[in-house]
Amino acid sequence: MAYLHAISAWVLFGIKRNPSYTTAGVQAWAIGYVYAELQNPTASITDRFDETTIDGVALAAFIVAFIIAGQIVVRLVMYVLQRYHAKCADAVKKSKHDDAGAGKEGEEEAPVEASDEKV
């Protein structure tokens, strides 16, 4: 299960390209299924392993499935915040660009009025 958790962490956070939410989601689902099956183990499992071992593996499966699901949520939040930050940065850049362009074009020298008065 630790190996599956390491894979999910890598596909969500370690890849340079887009994260694979599907791979991590399938892993969380499969490990959660292991937990669910160990709540009512079959006879072949109870014949081979004692109750403490079964409960320990079931608890580990539950914890790992929960951690992977949490990682998916964290990565989705990171994605949304990155997109929001990028949009805000683009808007600020555009606003600065528009302000700089408007200042040059909109600035016209005021006409100097000729005056006959002597100072």
N, CA, C and O of each residue as an XYZ file, in Angstrom:
476
protein
N       0.815     -1.189      0.000
C       0.000      0.000      0.000
C       0.864      1.259      0.000
O       0.493      2.277     -0.585
N       2.000      1.182      0.650
C       2.906      2.333      0.648
C       3.399      2.620     -0.765
O       3.582      3.776     -1.146
N       3.611      1.569     -1.531
C       4.035      1.729     -2.918
C       2.954      2.437     -3.732
O       3.260      3.325     -4.528
N       1.702      2.053     -3.540
C       0.594      2.705     -4.251
C       0.449      4.163     -3.826
O       0.148      5.032     -4.644
N       0.665      4.417     -2.554
C       0.619      5.807     -2.087
C       1.731      6.632     -2.725
O       1.509      7.779     -3.112
N       2.909      6.061     -2.835
C       4.024      6.773     -3.465
C       3.720      7.069     -4.930
O       4.044      8.148     -5.426
N       3.107      6.126     -5.616
C       2.734      6.358     -7.024
C       1.715      7.484     -7.117
O       1.835      8.357     -7.977
N       0.722      7.474     -6.248
C      -0.294      8.532     -6.311
C       0.315      9.897     -6.021
O      -0.047     10.884     -6.663
N       1.221      9.965     -5.077
C       1.886     11.243     -4.792
C       2.695     11.697     -6.006
O       2.721     12.885     -6.326
N       3.343     10.770     -6.670
C       4.145     11.126     -7.843
C       3.266     11.599     -9.001
O       3.584     12.598     -9.647
N       2.160     10.891     -9.273
C       1.323     11.296    -10.404
C       0.573     12.589    -10.128
O       0.156     13.267    -11.067
N       0.389     12.946     -8.856
C      -0.301     14.201     -8.533
C       0.651     15.382     -8.419
O       0.326     16.479     -8.874
N       1.814     15.179     -7.824
C       2.700     16.299     -7.514
C       4.055     16.259     -8.208
O       4.704     17.296     -8.346
N       4.491     15.094     -8.644
C       5.855     14.970     -9.140
C       6.043     15.077    -10.629
O       7.170     15.232    -11.099
N       4.972     14.999    -11.380
C       5.083     15.020    -12.834
C       5.126     16.470    -13.301
O       4.393     17.313    -12.783
N       5.972     16.758    -14.265
C       6.082     18.110    -14.791
C       4.867     18.503    -15.620
O       4.493     19.675    -15.660
N       4.252     17.529    -16.280
C       3.064     17.839    -17.070
C       1.838     17.790    -16.155
O       1.978     17.788    -14.932
N       0.668     17.752    -16.727
C      -0.565     17.765    -15.936
C      -0.643     16.562    -14.998
O      -0.242     15.460    -15.372
N      -1.156     16.765    -13.783
C      -1.283     15.652    -12.853
C      -2.350     14.667    -13.314
O      -3.292     15.041    -14.013
N      -2.197     13.417    -12.922
C      -3.148     12.374    -13.304
C      -4.104     12.112    -12.144
O      -3.856     11.260    -11.290
N      -5.196     12.862    -12.136
C      -6.209     12.679    -11.088
C      -6.866     11.307    -11.216
O      -7.267     10.713    -10.216
N      -6.976     10.811    -12.432
C      -7.625      9.524    -12.660
C      -6.841      8.396    -12.008
O      -7.417      7.546    -11.329
N      -5.533      8.387    -12.211
C      -4.704      7.322    -11.630
C      -4.809      7.331    -10.114
O      -5.004      6.284     -9.497
N      -4.682      8.503     -9.514
C      -4.775      8.596     -8.056
C      -6.173      8.239     -7.566
O      -6.322      7.601     -6.524
N      -7.199      8.647     -8.310
C      -8.569      8.322     -7.912
C      -8.847      6.829     -7.952
O      -9.504      6.288     -7.062
N      -8.348      6.169     -8.981
C      -8.523      4.715     -9.082
C      -7.791      4.016     -7.941
O      -8.297      3.042     -7.385
N      -6.617      4.501     -7.594
C      -5.876      3.894     -6.488
C      -6.629      4.062     -5.172
O      -6.720      3.119     -4.387
N      -7.166      5.248     -4.927
C      -7.938      5.476     -3.698
C      -9.165      4.561     -3.665
O      -9.487      3.977     -2.631
N      -9.843      4.447     -4.811
C     -11.023      3.585     -4.897
C     -10.653      2.119     -4.634
O     -11.333      1.437     -3.867
N      -9.589      1.640     -5.261
C      -9.191      0.236     -5.112
C      -8.770     -0.072     -3.681
O      -9.131     -1.114     -3.134
N      -8.018      0.821     -3.084
C      -7.579      0.582     -1.706
C      -8.772      0.675     -0.749
O      -8.844     -0.059      0.236
N      -9.699      1.576     -1.046
C     -10.926      1.640     -0.253
C     -11.741      0.364     -0.369
O     -12.388     -0.061      0.587
N     -11.704     -0.249     -1.558
C     -12.397     -1.519     -1.759
C     -11.754     -2.630     -0.923
O     -12.452     -3.497     -0.398
N     -10.445     -2.601     -0.804
C      -9.748     -3.583      0.049
C     -10.241     -3.437      1.481
O     -10.533     -4.427      2.151
N     -10.332     -2.190      1.947
C     -10.847     -1.946      3.297
C     -12.267     -2.499      3.445
O     -12.571     -3.180      4.425
N     -13.129     -2.207      2.478
C     -14.522     -2.657      2.548
C     -14.604     -4.187      2.562
O     -15.398     -4.757      3.312
N     -13.802     -4.842      1.751
C     -13.826     -6.304      1.710
C     -13.315     -6.925      3.006
O     -13.776     -7.990      3.416
N     -12.365     -6.256      3.643
C     -11.820     -6.812      4.885
C     -12.731     -6.571      6.086
O     -12.451     -7.071      7.176
N     -13.813     -5.818      5.910
C     -14.777     -5.661      6.985
C     -15.567     -6.966      7.191
O     -15.981     -7.282      8.307
N     -15.762     -7.702      6.116
C     -16.400     -9.031      6.155
C     -15.530     -9.988      5.342
O     -15.880    -10.330      4.212
N     -14.401    -10.424      5.905
C     -13.463    -11.245      5.132
C     -14.043    -12.621      4.799
O     -14.866    -13.172      5.531
N     -13.587    -13.145      3.682
C     -14.020    -14.478      3.261
C     -13.349    -15.534      4.132
O     -12.424    -15.245      4.891
N     -13.833    -16.746      4.005
C     -13.287    -17.847      4.809
C     -11.818    -18.100      4.484
O     -11.030    -18.418      5.375
N     -11.447    -17.959      3.210
C     -10.048    -18.214      2.850
C      -9.104    -17.214      3.521
O      -7.970    -17.558      3.853
N      -9.561    -15.997      3.718
C      -8.724    -14.988      4.388
C      -8.659    -15.269      5.889
O      -7.583    -15.206      6.483
N      -9.800    -15.578      6.504
C      -9.803    -15.838      7.950
C      -9.070    -17.121      8.303
O      -8.568    -17.256      9.419
N      -8.998    -18.076      7.363
C      -8.249    -19.307      7.610
C      -6.744    -19.047      7.591
O      -6.002    -19.685      8.338
N      -6.288    -18.133      6.762
C      -4.842    -17.864      6.639
C      -4.321    -16.855      7.653
O      -3.192    -16.976      8.127
N      -5.141    -15.856      7.988
C      -4.661    -14.752      8.828
C      -5.518    -14.626     10.071
O      -6.718    -14.899     10.051
N      -4.875    -14.204     11.162
C      -5.654    -13.986     12.382
C      -6.380    -12.630     12.314
O      -6.114    -11.821     11.425
N      -7.274    -12.400     13.236
C      -8.115    -11.207     13.222
C      -7.306     -9.916     13.376
O      -7.657     -8.891     12.791
N      -6.245     -9.962     14.146
C      -5.401     -8.774     14.336
C      -4.761     -8.346     13.022
O      -4.720     -7.155     12.712
N      -4.263     -9.299     12.253
C      -3.640     -8.996     10.963
C      -4.670     -8.420      9.989
O      -4.403     -7.437      9.298
N      -5.830     -9.034      9.944
C      -6.885     -8.559      9.047
C      -7.300     -7.133      9.419
O      -7.446     -6.275      8.549
N      -7.488     -6.891     10.712
C      -7.871     -5.548     11.161
C      -6.774     -4.529     10.875
O      -7.062     -3.388     10.514
N      -5.533     -4.934     11.034
C      -4.411     -4.030     10.770
C      -4.317     -3.635      9.300
O      -4.109     -2.467      8.973
N      -4.473     -4.626      8.417
C      -4.433     -4.345      6.982
C      -5.637     -3.495      6.582
O      -5.510     -2.584      5.764
N      -6.796     -3.788      7.152
C      -7.996     -3.001      6.848
C      -7.812     -1.546      7.289
O      -8.160     -0.625      6.550
N      -7.273     -1.343      8.474
C      -7.031      0.026      8.953
C      -6.009      0.742      8.075
O      -6.186      1.913      7.738
N      -4.948      0.044      7.708
C      -3.937      0.641      6.824
C      -4.550      1.011      5.480
O      -4.243      2.068      4.929
N      -5.408      0.153      4.952
C      -6.063      0.435      3.672
C      -6.948      1.666      3.789
O      -6.949      2.515      2.897
N      -7.692      1.771      4.868
C      -8.557      2.931      5.075
C      -7.739      4.217      5.145
O      -8.085      5.217      4.517
N      -6.659      4.182      5.908
C      -5.821      5.372      6.072
C      -5.189      5.783      4.743
O      -5.198      6.963      4.393
N      -4.648      4.830      4.011
C      -4.001      5.149      2.733
C      -5.026      5.679      1.731
O      -4.735      6.636      1.013
N      -6.214      5.084      1.665
C      -7.259      5.575      0.763
C      -7.659      7.009      1.136
O      -7.868      7.847      0.259
N      -7.762      7.277      2.419
C      -8.112      8.615      2.892
C      -7.007      9.619      2.554
O      -7.299     10.739      2.134
N      -5.767      9.238      2.730
C      -4.642     10.128      2.412
C      -4.608     10.442      0.921
O      -4.421     11.597      0.537
N      -4.785      9.431      0.079
C      -4.780      9.660     -1.370
C      -5.931     10.579     -1.771
O      -5.749     11.482     -2.587
N      -7.114     10.353     -1.200
C      -8.250     11.234     -1.495
C      -7.942     12.670     -1.052
O      -8.293     13.626     -1.743
N      -7.294     12.811      0.088
C      -6.890     14.141      0.555
C      -5.884     14.792     -0.375
O      -5.944     15.997     -0.617
N      -4.962     14.001     -0.894
C      -3.982     14.542     -1.839
C      -4.658     15.019     -3.122
O      -4.264     16.035     -3.695
N      -5.662     14.296     -3.564
C      -6.393     14.719     -4.758
C      -7.058     16.064     -4.517
O      -7.013     16.946     -5.374
N      -7.674     16.222     -3.352
C      -8.329     17.490     -3.013
C      -7.302     18.620     -2.947
O      -7.538     19.702     -3.484
N      -6.166     18.376     -2.294
C      -5.126     19.400     -2.186
C      -4.623     19.802     -3.569
O      -4.433     20.987     -3.840
N      -4.407     18.823     -4.440
C      -3.894     19.135     -5.782
C      -4.925     19.896     -6.609
O      -4.561     20.779     -7.386
N      -6.200     19.568     -6.453
C      -7.244     20.319     -7.145
C      -7.297     21.768     -6.657
O      -7.444     22.690     -7.459
N      -7.179     21.964     -5.352
C      -7.160     23.324     -4.797
C      -5.944     24.088     -5.321
O      -6.052     25.261     -5.677
N      -4.798     23.430     -5.368
C      -3.599     24.076     -5.916
C      -3.823     24.487     -7.363
O      -3.429     25.581     -7.767
N      -4.454     23.618     -8.146
C      -4.725     23.912     -9.554
C      -5.639     25.129     -9.685
O      -5.380     26.022    -10.491
N      -6.703     25.159     -8.891
C      -7.641     26.284     -8.951
C      -6.944     27.580     -8.547
O      -7.128     28.607     -9.200
N      -6.156     27.545     -7.493
C      -5.442     28.747     -7.055
C      -4.418     29.204     -8.078
O      -4.251     30.406     -8.285
N      -3.730     28.273     -8.720
C      -2.768     28.642     -9.761
C      -3.481     29.303    -10.930
O      -2.998     30.302    -11.463
N      -4.621     28.761    -11.334
C      -5.384     29.351    -12.435
C      -5.893     30.736    -12.052
O      -5.839     31.662    -12.861
N      -6.384     30.884    -10.827
C      -6.887     32.167    -10.362
C      -5.754     33.194    -10.311
O      -5.920     34.337    -10.735
N      -4.603     32.771     -9.787
C      -3.458     33.667     -9.698
C      -2.998     34.089    -11.090
O      -2.664     35.253    -11.308
N      -2.978     33.148    -12.031
C      -2.554     33.467    -13.399
C      -3.522     34.462    -14.044
O      -3.090     35.385    -14.733
N      -4.814     34.281    -13.826
C      -5.793     35.209    -14.388
C      -5.641     36.596    -13.770
O      -5.734     37.604    -14.471
N      -5.409     36.647    -12.465
C      -5.212     37.941    -11.798
C      -3.947     38.620    -12.306
O      -3.938     39.828    -12.538
N      -2.886     37.849    -12.478
C      -1.626     38.421    -12.970
C      -1.803     38.945    -14.388
O      -1.276     40.005    -14.726
N      -2.535     38.217    -15.218
C      -2.792     38.683    -16.585
C      -3.618     39.956    -16.575
O      -3.375     40.867    -17.367
N      -4.595     40.022    -15.679
C      -5.433     41.218    -15.600
C      -4.619     42.428    -15.148
O      -4.807     43.533    -15.656
N      -3.719     42.216    -14.197
C      -2.864     43.312    -13.732
C      -1.927     43.757    -14.843
O      -1.744     44.956    -15.057
N      -1.333     42.804    -15.551
C      -0.458     43.142    -16.673
C      -1.211     43.934    -17.728
O      -0.720     44.946    -18.228
N      -2.410     43.466    -18.063
C      -3.216     44.136    -19.073
C      -3.585     45.540    -18.605
O      -3.555     46.491    -19.385
N      -3.927     45.659    -17.345
C      -4.290     46.961    -16.794
C      -3.105     47.926    -16.841
O      -3.266     49.093    -17.199
N      -1.925     47.444    -16.483
C      -0.725     48.289    -16.532
C      -0.401     48.658    -17.969
O      -0.016     49.792    -18.255
N      -0.557     47.695    -18.877
C      -0.282     47.954    -20.285
C      -1.272     48.991    -20.824
O      -0.879     49.914    -21.538
N      -2.544     48.840    -20.483
C      -3.559     49.789    -20.944
C      -3.313     51.177    -20.374
O      -3.476     52.178    -21.072
N      -2.917     51.239    -19.093
C      -2.634     52.534    -18.463
C      -1.437     53.203    -19.108
O      -1.452     54.412    -19.339
N      -0.404     52.434    -19.401
C       0.803     53.001    -20.010
C       0.501     53.478    -21.424
O       0.967     54.544    -21.827
N      -0.261     52.715    -22.172
C      -0.607     53.095    -23.538
C      -1.532     54.296    -23.564
O      -1.399     55.159    -24.433
N      -2.468     54.366    -22.626
C      -3.404     55.486    -22.589
C      -2.695     56.763    -22.176
O      -3.054     57.852    -22.623
N      -1.700     56.630    -21.332
C      -0.977     57.816    -20.881
C      -0.218     58.472    -22.005
O      -0.156     59.700    -22.072
N       0.360     57.689    -22.888
C       1.136     58.247    -23.994
C       0.222     58.816    -25.067
O       0.484     59.890    -25.609
N      -0.835     58.106    -25.369
C      -1.728     58.568    -26.413
C      -2.620     59.694    -25.923
O      -2.894     60.645    -26.655
N      -3.068     59.584    -24.695
C      -4.017     60.559    -24.169
C      -3.370     61.862    -23.744
O      -4.046     62.882    -23.611
N      -2.083     61.831    -23.535
C      -1.399     63.047    -23.104
C      -1.128     63.930    -24.302
O      -0.300     63.615    -25.157
N      -1.809     64.990    -24.344
C      -1.536     65.975    -25.375
C      -1.105     67.226    -24.657
O      -1.601     67.562    -23.581
N      -0.185     67.893    -25.267
C       0.271     69.119    -24.634
C      -0.833     70.149    -24.726
O      -1.457     70.335    -25.771
N      -1.057     70.813    -23.609
C      -2.074     71.857    -23.583
C      -1.578     73.034    -24.407
O      -0.406     73.405    -24.330
N      -2.453     73.608    -25.180
C      -2.009     74.745    -25.996
C      -1.623     75.920    -25.112
O      -2.278     76.221    -24.114
N      -0.556     76.563    -25.505
C      -0.075     77.722    -24.758
C      -0.782     78.945    -25.329
O      -0.715     79.239    -26.523
N      -1.446     79.626    -24.447
C      -2.150     80.820    -24.899
C      -1.187     81.998    -24.875
O      -0.450     82.206    -23.912
N      -1.212     82.728    -25.915
C      -0.360     83.905    -25.980
C      -1.017     85.037    -25.195
O      -2.225     85.268    -25.264
N      -0.204     85.692    -24.486
C      -0.712     86.769    -23.661
C       0.059     88.042    -23.964
O       1.270     88.005    -24.185
N      -0.625     89.139    -23.974
C       0.025     90.416    -24.243
C       0.539     91.068    -22.971
O       1.222     92.091    -23.026
N       0.221     90.494    -21.854
C       0.649     91.113    -20.603
C       2.116     90.875    -20.394
O       2.646     89.810    -20.711
N       2.779     91.901    -19.844
C       4.199     91.774    -19.507
C       4.304     91.514    -18.030
O       3.588     92.097    -17.215
N       5.161     90.675    -17.726
C       5.323     90.312    -16.331
C       6.413     91.095    -15.701
O       6.693     90.919    -14.515
